[in-house]
């Protein structure tokens, strides 16, 4: 068993045994912290969710844990968040983190970008057919092969102040054809805001000062999402 699954299974054993109940926001902060130091590894259809964590699977795994009461429910939520029709196959993966992942997880997430600062808009041309063809797959018939999406974001150059204790943060890609380049959790402790993420540079899950990271990253800005607070976890 790899380190990630060991953490997940121990969490649900403890959760059931101790009857732990937190609101979703506190739960999400708590479960994401369990993965400190877990090795970065890019997910794919063969090992996605089973070996290591990349930036997206770290967020998905943490969200699914915060939603679930046991391991079976966790797996169901994980596939619902990560795949169209909960079908764990590469063509059904919500590959594009805004056009696929954000817009098709609104049952769970809400876009809060416009609550935290001045906004700009960028339009991205998403070519799912070309992306999947490069991997040897056809685009599923229910998805648009090519789609234009508009994203509202907070510009990197703006006056940035974060007020909420927790967001999911998505960094806009500067490259044509890609909507988001990286994602993680934005956590505010007192007057300090940190980015908790699975870092390709550090090769593991780490906390870093948010503004230091932002100003080093090649990105026009970022979006902010919140997990809907419907019930205890």
Secondary structure, 3 states (H helix, E strand, C coil): CCHHHHHHHHHHHHHHHHCCCCEHHHHHHHHHHCCCCCEECCCCCCCCCCCCECHHHHHHHHHHHHHCCCHHHHHHHHHHHHEHHHCCCHHHECCCHHHHHHCCCCCCEEECHHHCCCCEEEEEEEEHHHHHHHCCCCCCCCCCCEEEEEEEEEECCCCCCCCCCEEEEEEECCCCCCCEEEEEEEEEECCEEEEEEEECCCCEEEEEEHHHHHHHCCCCEEEEEEECCCCEC
